[in-house]
Each structure stands twice: as C-alpha cells, then as structure tokens.
Amino acid sequence: MAGGGSRTALIGATLGVVALAGCSELERKGVGPGGVPLESYTAEQIFERGEYELSNKDYEDGALYFSEIERLYPYSEWAKRALIMQAYAHHQDKKYEDARAAAQRFIDFYPADDDAAYAQYLLALSYYDQIELVGRDQGLTFQALQALRTVIERYPDSEYARSSILKFDLAFDHLAGKEMEIGRYYLKRDHFTAAINRFRVVVEDFQTTTHTPEALHRLVEAYLSLGLVEEAQTAAAVLGHNYQSSDWYEDSYSLLRGQGLEPKFFRGNWLAAAYRQTIKGEWL
C-alpha cells in the first residue's frame, strides 16, 4: 500500500534525526553517531536536526548543521533552504558578520527567490541590531540605513518593507542624536561655532527626526552667546512656526524676551534659506 510506504519513509527519517541527536563535538565536524559520516544522512534529516537545535535555542549547532547541508548537497533545494536558515541561526546567535555572509550568499545565488526579501532584511538587521548607543561609531548606522533602504526599494510589497521603514526612521534618528550629543558637548564648553555647525546639520539634514526642536533651541542659545541676534531670532521663528507648543519654543522665547527680543525672520542667513526651501517650498 502507498500509505504503508509513506509511513516507512517517515519512520526512517525520524530515526535518522534521533540518531543525530546525540552528536558530540567530533560528530559535529562531519562524523555521525558511532563514527558514521554525516554524508550517510539525507539532506532532509540534517535539516530537521538543524531545526531541532534551533527549537532548543542552540543556534550555533543549528547553523553548523545547515552549513553541512550547503557543503554536502550544494545547489539542491535543501541547500537553498538551509542557507537562509543558516543566516537566521547566526543572527539569533548574535554572530552578525556570519549572518551577513550567509544572507549575502543567498541573495547572490537566489536573487529571484521568494526568500530573497527576507535574506536582505536579515542582512539589514545584522547591522541595525548592533546600533545600541548614539555615542558609538556610527558607521554601522549608515550601513544599516543603506541595507534597510534596499529592502524598502527592492521589495516594497514584501512583509518586511513596513518594518524596514520603521527601523530606517529609528536609525536615522540615531544619527541625528549623535550630532546633538557632540553639539551639546561643544555648547557646554563655550565652543559656540563648533556647536552651531552640529546643530545646523540636524536642522538641514535630519529635520524629520525628533531632535529638530532641540537643535533649533540650541541654535538660539549659541547665536545669542555670540551676539548674533538676527540669527537667534530667525532660529526661534522657525522653531515657533513648526513646534510652537513645545517646551523648546517656550525656552527660546524666554531667552529672547530676557534680552528684549522676539522671534522674527530675517533674510540673508542660512536659517531663512532653510525655511524658504523646506517649509514654503521656494527653492531659490
């Protein structure tokens, strides 16, 4: 009977997985139980063993079994499935460089596959998940942004596009946060010109982030400290136009009023040009 044959095959595959369950460190290097080489097991059996390891959160061993399929059964359907699982296992194990390498191989070998979007998303996550503190080197943040943009642009209809957009915005915010951190450092030490340069970057290049209101307020502080009254008034005016209900605007307004001034637009400075271009749409 056909049903009996299917049951026999299933039992055989299951026994193979159970046998693999007792692998030692030596066995993990290509030798199965009792010295039987892994070559004696089918790709499906090894794949199931890899899944078993993942279910037990042993991501290192899971990745190793998936890599063995890639080695023993190259160019097979199982090798393709194992490669994406290998990238996933490495990522879960926080071995981000290995995760990127596996994900990139999948994209290179199977660019038209349905899982290519997921591979690109994993590659982006391998950068994104290393972004922890704005004080760290921001090279990873730039790479995360680039990889996330690829997901968004190349796979706009995939289930990973929306998540990539959200993470892109957060990573973008991290870069702005780095500029703010440095700007505040300079401001506290009365290096006003250096501080202004940092806050200007936030206003011009990161104006959609949560840091923009504070950046404009800090510009008011710095410009007043340098005696550049018109620039300070213009910065406060831009702040009031966009964030009038914020505490930052109230602080800026109080600073100006303390010197008998008020927010006001003045032509001839970069803030006025930024206002015309980004708010009024007048690209002059």
PEKAJO-V591725 format. One record per pair of residues at least 24 apart in sequence whose ideal C-beta (glycine too) atoms are under 10 Angstrom apart, sorted by sequence separation. I is the first residue (numbers start at 1). GAP is how many residues later the second one is. D is the distance in whole Angstrom. If there is no record, write none. Layout:
BEGIN
<<I & GAP & D> <I & GAP & D>>
END
This chain:
BEGIN
<<16 & 24 & 9> <17 & 24 & 9> <41 & 24 & 10> <45 & 24 & 10> <62 & 24 & 8> <63 & 24 & 9> <65 & 24 & 9> <66 & 24 & 9> <99 & 24 & 8> <100 & 24 & 9> <102 & 24 & 10> <123 & 24 & 5> <124 & 24 & 5> <144 & 24 & 8> <147 & 24 & 10> <148 & 24 & 10> <178 & 24 & 10> <179 & 24 & 10> <195 & 24 & 9> <198 & 24 & 10> <199 & 24 & 10> <215 & 24 & 9> <216 & 24 & 9> <232 & 24 & 7> <239 & 24 & 7> <240 & 24 & 10> <241 & 24 & 9> <16 & 25 & 5> <20 & 25 & 7> <43 & 25 & 9> <44 & 25 & 9> <63 & 25 & 9> <64 & 25 & 9> <100 & 25 & 10> <101 & 25 & 9> <122 & 25 & 10> <123 & 25 & 10> <124 & 25 & 9> <146 & 25 & 10> <176 & 25 & 8> <177 & 25 & 9> <196 & 25 & 10> <197 & 25 & 10> <214 & 25 & 9> <216 & 25 & 10> <236 & 25 & 8> <237 & 25 & 9> <238 & 25 & 8> <16 & 26 & 7> <19 & 26 & 9> <20 & 26 & 7> <23 & 26 & 8> <43 & 26 & 5> <46 & 26 & 7> <47 & 26 & 9> <62 & 26 & 9> <63 & 26 & 4> <80 & 26 & 8> <83 & 26 & 7> <84 & 26 & 9> <96 & 26 & 10> <99 & 26 & 8> <100 & 26 & 5> <121 & 26 & 9> <124 & 26 & 7> <125 & 26 & 10> <144 & 26 & 9> <145 & 26 & 5> <175 & 26 & 9> <176 & 26 & 5> <179 & 26 & 8> <180 & 26 & 9> <195 & 26 & 8> <196 & 26 & 5> <212 & 26 & 9> <213 & 26 & 6> <216 & 26 & 8> <217 & 26 & 9> <236 & 26 & 8> <237 & 26 & 4> <17 & 27 & 9> <18 & 27 & 10> <38 & 27 & 9> <41 & 27 & 9> <42 & 27 & 10> <43 & 27 & 10> <46 & 27 & 8> <62 & 27 & 4> <63 & 27 & 5> <83 & 27 & 8> <96 & 27 & 10> <99 & 27 & 5> <100 & 27 & 8> <120 & 27 & 7> <121 & 27 & 8> <123 & 27 & 8> <124 & 27 & 6> <144 & 27 & 5> <145 & 27 & 7> <175 & 27 & 9> <176 & 27 & 10> <179 & 27 & 7> <195 & 27 & 5> <196 & 27 & 7> <212 & 27 & 9> <216 & 27 & 8> <229 & 27 & 9> <232 & 27 & 9> <236 & 27 & 4> <237 & 27 & 6> <238 & 27 & 8> <13 & 28 & 9> <16 & 28 & 9> <17 & 28 & 6> <20 & 28 & 8> <21 & 28 & 7> <41 & 28 & 10> <61 & 28 & 9> <62 & 28 & 9> <63 & 28 & 9> <87 & 28 & 10> <98 & 28 & 9> <99 & 28 & 10> <120 & 28 & 9> <123 & 28 & 9> <124 & 28 & 10> <143 & 28 & 10> <144 & 28 & 10> <178 & 28 & 10> <183 & 28 & 10> <194 & 28 & 9> <220 & 28 & 9> <224 & 28 & 9> <233 & 28 & 6> <235 & 28 & 8> <236 & 28 & 8> <237 & 28 & 5> <13 & 29 & 7> <16 & 29 & 4> <17 & 29 & 9> <20 & 29 & 4> <39 & 29 & 9> <43 & 29 & 7> <44 & 29 & 10> <59 & 29 & 9> <60 & 29 & 8> <63 & 29 & 9> <80 & 29 & 7> <84 & 29 & 9> <96 & 29 & 9> <97 & 29 & 8> <121 & 29 & 9> <122 & 29 & 10> <141 & 29 & 10> <142 & 29 & 9> <145 & 29 & 9> <176 & 29 & 8> <177 & 29 & 9> <180 & 29 & 9> <192 & 29 & 9> <193 & 29 & 8> <196 & 29 & 10> <213 & 29 & 8> <214 & 29 & 10> <217 & 29 & 9> <220 & 29 & 10> <232 & 29 & 7> <233 & 29 & 7> <234 & 29 & 8> <236 & 29 & 10> <237 & 29 & 8> <12 & 30 & 9> <15 & 30 & 9> <16 & 30 & 9> <17 & 30 & 9> <19 & 30 & 9> <20 & 30 & 10> <23 & 30 & 10> <38 & 30 & 6> <42 & 30 & 10> <43 & 30 & 4> <59 & 30 & 5> <60 & 30 & 9> <62 & 30 & 8> <63 & 30 & 7> <79 & 30 & 9> <80 & 30 & 6> <85 & 30 & 10> <88 & 30 & 8> <96 & 30 & 4> <99 & 30 & 9> <120 & 30 & 6> <121 & 30 & 5> <141 & 30 & 5> <144 & 30 & 9> <145 & 30 & 8> <175 & 30 & 9> <176 & 30 & 4> <179 & 30 & 10> <180 & 30 & 10> <181 & 30 & 10> <184 & 30 & 9> <192 & 30 & 5> <195 & 30 & 9> <196 & 30 & 8> <212 & 30 & 8> <213 & 30 & 4> <216 & 30 & 10> <217 & 30 & 9> <218 & 30 & 9> <221 & 30 & 9> <229 & 30 & 8> <233 & 30 & 6> <234 & 30 & 7> <13 & 31 & 6> <14 & 31 & 9> <17 & 31 & 5> <18 & 31 & 10> <21 & 31 & 7> <38 & 31 & 9> <41 & 31 & 9> <42 & 31 & 9> <47 & 31 & 6> <50 & 31 & 10> <54 & 31 & 8> <58 & 31 & 9> <59 & 31 & 7> <62 & 31 & 8> <67 & 31 & 9> <84 & 31 & 5> <87 & 31 & 9> <88 & 31 & 9> <91 & 31 & 6> <95 & 31 & 9> <96 & 31 & 8> <120 & 31 & 5> <140 & 31 & 9> <141 & 31 & 8> <175 & 31 & 7> <176 & 31 & 9> <180 & 31 & 5> <183 & 31 & 9> <187 & 31 & 6> <191 & 31 & 9> <192 & 31 & 8> <207 & 31 & 10> <212 & 31 & 8> <217 & 31 & 4> <220 & 31 & 8> <221 & 31 & 8> <224 & 31 & 6> <230 & 31 & 10> <232 & 31 & 9> <233 & 31 & 4> <234 & 31 & 6> <13 & 32 & 6> <16 & 32 & 8> <17 & 32 & 6> <20 & 32 & 8> <21 & 32 & 9> <28 & 32 & 9> <39 & 32 & 10> <46 & 32 & 8> <47 & 32 & 10> <50 & 32 & 7> <59 & 32 & 8> <60 & 32 & 10> <61 & 32 & 10> <63 & 32 & 8> <70 & 32 & 9> <83 & 32 & 9> <84 & 32 & 9> <87 & 32 & 6> <90 & 32 & 9> <91 & 32 & 9> <94 & 32 & 10> <96 & 32 & 10> <119 & 32 & 10> <120 & 32 & 10> <141 & 32 & 10> <176 & 32 & 9> <177 & 32 & 8> <179 & 32 & 8> <180 & 32 & 10> <183 & 32 & 7> <186 & 32 & 10> <187 & 32 & 10> <190 & 32 & 10> <192 & 32 & 9> <196 & 32 & 9> <203 & 32 & 8> <214 & 32 & 9> <216 & 32 & 7> <217 & 32 & 7> <220 & 32 & 4> <224 & 32 & 8> <229 & 32 & 6> <232 & 32 & 10> <233 & 32 & 8> <234 & 32 & 5> <239 & 32 & 10> <12 & 33 & 9> <16 & 33 & 8> <20 & 33 & 10> <28 & 33 & 7> <38 & 33 & 9> <39 & 33 & 6> <43 & 33 & 6> <44 & 33 & 10> <45 & 33 & 10> <59 & 33 & 4> <60 & 33 & 5> <80 & 33 & 7> <96 & 33 & 7> <118 & 33 & 9> <138 & 33 & 9> <141 & 33 & 5> <142 & 33 & 8> <172 & 33 & 10> <173 & 33 & 8> <176 & 33 & 4> <177 & 33 & 9> <178 & 33 & 10> <192 & 33 & 5> <193 & 33 & 7> <213 & 33 & 5> <214 & 33 & 9> <215 & 33 & 9> <216 & 33 & 8> <217 & 33 & 9> <218 & 33 & 10> <219 & 33 & 9> <220 & 33 & 9> <233 & 33 & 6> <234 & 33 & 9> <238 & 33 & 6> <242 & 33 & 9> <14 & 34 & 8> <17 & 34 & 9> <18 & 34 & 10> <30 & 34 & 10> <38 & 34 & 7> <39 & 34 & 10> <43 & 34 & 8> <44 & 34 & 6> <47 & 34 & 7> <51 & 34 & 8> <54 & 34 & 8> <59 & 34 & 4> <75 & 34 & 9> <81 & 34 & 8> <84 & 34 & 7> <88 & 34 & 7> <91 & 34 & 6> <96 & 34 & 6> <117 & 34 & 7> <120 & 34 & 7> <121 & 34 & 8> <140 & 34 & 10> <141 & 34 & 6> <172 & 34 & 7> <175 & 34 & 8> <176 & 34 & 8> <177 & 34 & 6> <180 & 34 & 7> <184 & 34 & 7> <187 & 34 & 7> <192 & 34 & 5> <212 & 34 & 10> <213 & 34 & 8> <214 & 34 & 6> <217 & 34 & 6> <218 & 34 & 9> <221 & 34 & 7> <224 & 34 & 9> <230 & 34 & 8> <232 & 34 & 10> <234 & 34 & 9> <235 & 34 & 9> <237 & 34 & 8> <238 & 34 & 9> <241 & 34 & 7> <13 & 35 & 7> <17 & 35 & 7> <29 & 35 & 9> <37 & 35 & 9> <43 & 35 & 4> <47 & 35 & 6> <50 & 35 & 6> <54 & 35 & 6> <57 & 35 & 8> <58 & 35 & 9> <59 & 35 & 9> <60 & 35 & 8> <63 & 35 & 7> <67 & 35 & 8> <70 & 35 & 9> <74 & 35 & 10> <80 & 35 & 8> <84 & 35 & 6> <87 & 35 & 5> <91 & 35 & 6> <94 & 35 & 8> <120 & 35 & 7> <125 & 35 & 9> <173 & 35 & 9> <174 & 35 & 9> <176 & 35 & 4> <180 & 35 & 6> <183 & 35 & 6> <187 & 35 & 6> <190 & 35 & 7> <196 & 35 & 9> <200 & 35 & 10> <203 & 35 & 8> <207 & 35 & 9> <213 & 35 & 4> <217 & 35 & 5> <220 & 35 & 6> <224 & 35 & 7> <229 & 35 & 10> <230 & 35 & 9> <231 & 35 & 8> <234 & 35 & 6> <236 & 35 & 10> <237 & 35 & 9> <25 & 36 & 10> <28 & 36 & 6> <42 & 36 & 8> <43 & 36 & 7> <46 & 36 & 8> <50 & 36 & 8> <53 & 36 & 8> <57 & 36 & 9> <59 & 36 & 8> <63 & 36 & 9> <66 & 36 & 8> <83 & 36 & 8> <87 & 36 & 8> <90 & 36 & 8> <94 & 36 & 9> <124 & 36 & 9> <128 & 36 & 9> <131 & 36 & 9> <138 & 36 & 7> <141 & 36 & 10> <172 & 36 & 8> <173 & 36 & 5> <175 & 36 & 10> <176 & 36 & 8> <179 & 36 & 8> <183 & 36 & 9> <186 & 36 & 9> <192 & 36 & 9> <199 & 36 & 9> <203 & 36 & 10> <212 & 36 & 9> <213 & 36 & 7> <216 & 36 & 7> <217 & 36 & 10> <220 & 36 & 7> <230 & 36 & 4> <233 & 36 & 10> <234 & 36 & 9> <235 & 36 & 5> <238 & 36 & 7> <242 & 36 & 10> <28 & 37 & 8> <44 & 37 & 10> <88 & 37 & 10> <117 & 37 & 8> <118 & 37 & 9> <121 & 37 & 8> <138 & 37 & 6> <141 & 37 & 8> <172 & 37 & 6> <173 & 37 & 6> <214 & 37 & 9> <224 & 37 & 8> <229 & 37 & 9> <230 & 37 & 9> <231 & 37 & 10> <234 & 37 & 4> <238 & 37 & 5> <242 & 37 & 7> <23 & 38 & 8> <30 & 38 & 7> <43 & 38 & 9> <47 & 38 & 8> <51 & 38 & 10> <54 & 38 & 8> <60 & 38 & 10> <84 & 38 & 8> <87 & 38 & 10> <91 & 38 & 8> <116 & 38 & 9> <117 & 38 & 4> <120 & 38 & 9> <121 & 38 & 9> <122 & 38 & 9> <125 & 38 & 9> <129 & 38 & 10> <136 & 38 & 9> <173 & 38 & 7> <176 & 38 & 10> <180 & 38 & 8> <187 & 38 & 8> <213 & 38 & 10> <217 & 38 & 8> <230 & 38 & 8> <231 & 38 & 5> <233 & 38 & 9> <234 & 38 & 6> <237 & 38 & 8> <241 & 38 & 7> <29 & 39 & 9> <43 & 39 & 8> <50 & 39 & 7> <63 & 39 & 8> <87 & 39 & 8> <116 & 39 & 8> <117 & 39 & 10> <121 & 39 & 4> <124 & 39 & 10> <125 & 39 & 9> <128 & 39 & 5> <131 & 39 & 8> <134 & 39 & 9> <138 & 39 & 10> <169 & 39 & 8> <170 & 39 & 10> <176 & 39 & 8> <183 & 39 & 9> <196 & 39 & 10> <213 & 39 & 9> <230 & 39 & 7> <231 & 39 & 8> <232 & 39 & 10> <235 & 39 & 10> <241 & 39 & 10> <28 & 40 & 9> <117 & 40 & 9> <118 & 40 & 8> <120 & 40 & 8> <121 & 40 & 9> <124 & 40 & 6> <127 & 40 & 10> <128 & 40 & 9> <131 & 40 & 6> <134 & 40 & 5> <138 & 40 & 5> <169 & 40 & 8> <231 & 40 & 6> <234 & 40 & 9> <235 & 40 & 10> <238 & 40 & 9> <23 & 41 & 10> <30 & 41 & 8> <117 & 41 & 4> <118 & 41 & 9> <133 & 41 & 9> <134 & 41 & 8> <137 & 41 & 10> <138 & 41 & 9> <169 & 41 & 10> <220 & 41 & 10> <228 & 41 & 9> <230 & 41 & 9> <231 & 41 & 9> <234 & 41 & 8> <238 & 41 & 8> <23 & 42 & 9> <30 & 42 & 9> <116 & 42 & 9> <117 & 42 & 8> <118 & 42 & 6> <121 & 42 & 7> <125 & 42 & 8> <128 & 42 & 8> <132 & 42 & 9> <134 & 42 & 9> <135 & 42 & 9> <136 & 42 & 9> <230 & 42 & 9> <100 & 43 & 10> <107 & 43 & 10> <111 & 43 & 10> <117 & 43 & 6> <121 & 43 & 7> <124 & 43 & 7> <128 & 43 & 6> <131 & 43 & 6> <134 & 43 & 4> <135 & 43 & 7> <220 & 43 & 9> <96 & 44 & 9> <103 & 44 & 10> <114 & 44 & 9> <117 & 44 & 8> <120 & 44 & 9> <124 & 44 & 9> <127 & 44 & 9> <131 & 44 & 10> <133 & 44 & 9> <134 & 44 & 5> <20 & 45 & 8> <133 & 45 & 10> <134 & 45 & 9> <121 & 46 & 10> <128 & 46 & 10> <134 & 46 & 8> <135 & 46 & 6> <223 & 46 & 9> <100 & 47 & 9> <107 & 47 & 10> <117 & 47 & 10> <124 & 47 & 9> <134 & 47 & 6> <135 & 47 & 9> <133 & 48 & 10> <134 & 48 & 10> <223 & 48 & 9> <219 & 52 & 8> <216 & 55 & 9> <204 & 66 & 8> <203 & 67 & 9> <204 & 67 & 10> <207 & 67 & 8> <203 & 68 & 8> <204 & 69 & 10> <200 & 70 & 7> <204 & 70 & 6> <208 & 70 & 10> <200 & 71 & 9> <203 & 71 & 6> <207 & 71 & 6> <203 & 72 & 10> <207 & 72 & 10> <204 & 73 & 9> <196 & 74 & 10> <200 & 74 & 9> <204 & 74 & 8> <203 & 75 & 9>>
END
